[in-house]
């Protein structure tokens, strides 16, 4: 997992995504929408592909 040393609360404030939604994504309760992926990547200043691990990057 890509690490930016940011709390869920800070990420929520930066991205506009609720803390509970971020928690659910992190705990793999459900997969994020493309819109949420874009918001998270923008908040973290990374590419969307940096947000997940895959052998197919």
N, C-alpha and C positions, 0 to 999 in steps of 0.2 A: 504494500500500500504506500502510496506517495505521502510523505509527511511534511507538513508546513508548520508544525508546532502552534496550532491555533485551536482554541476551545470550540466546542459545538455552539456555545452561546455567541462567540465572536463570529463564527461562520454564518450563523443564522442572521445576525445583524448585517453582515456584509452582503449576503446573498438575497435576503428577503424571504428565505425558506424557513418555515417554522422549525424550532428545535426538535419537536417530536418527529417531524418528517425526516430530518437529518439523522436522528437516532435510529429510525426504522430503516433507512437506507444503509447505515453503517452496520446494523445488526442483521442485514439481509432479510428483513421481514418482507420487504418488497423492493422491486427494482425501480430506480429513478426514471422519470420521464426524460425525454431529450431536453425539454425546456429546463428541468432542474439540473441536468448535467451541464448545460450551458451556463446557468446562473452560478453553479458551484465552481466551474472552471474559471469564470470571470472573477469571482470573489477571491479565488486562490491565485489568480494570475498564472494559470497553467493551461495546457491544451487538454481537451476532453480526454484524449487517450491516456494522459498521465493519471487519470482518476481511477483506472482499473488495471488489474493485472491480467495479462493474456499472452499466450504464446503467439497470438496472431496480430500483434500490434503492427 
